[in-house]
């Protein structure tokens, strides 16, 4: 399998699982991610979120913790502009401008190349 996923600001864990547990609960995310495992033990699903995001959040919690491929949920810090030094809440925006997200996107792309 040459599949990998990078989600950011995903509502799957915070809202979908809460309101539709019969569809999105019971370890669904872990099951999907483990079905992509090629036996090499590498990450196949990386989920980024911020604490200031009212929509997105951790995905691999509860029954989905059994995935065992850390880190699958990564809490991104809000950026600190040099002019103030204070965190600038980004909430649900700007995940793709985060250098950690860009680096992971490149890493996952290399991992699934033929």
Number of C-alpha atoms within 10 A of each C-alpha: 10 13 16 18 15 15 18 24 22 20 19 21 20 16 15 15 17 13 12 11 12 11 10 16 18 14 16 17 22 20 14 14 20 19 12 17 18 14 8 6 10 14 22 22 25 23 21 23 26 23 17 16 16 13 17 23 25 21 25 23 14 11 14 19 16 14 19 13 18 12 12 20 20 18 14 16 15 18 13 12 10 8 6 8 9 11 12 13 15 15 17 18 13 11 20 13 9 13 10 14 20 12 12 13 18 11 12 20 14 10 15 13 8 6
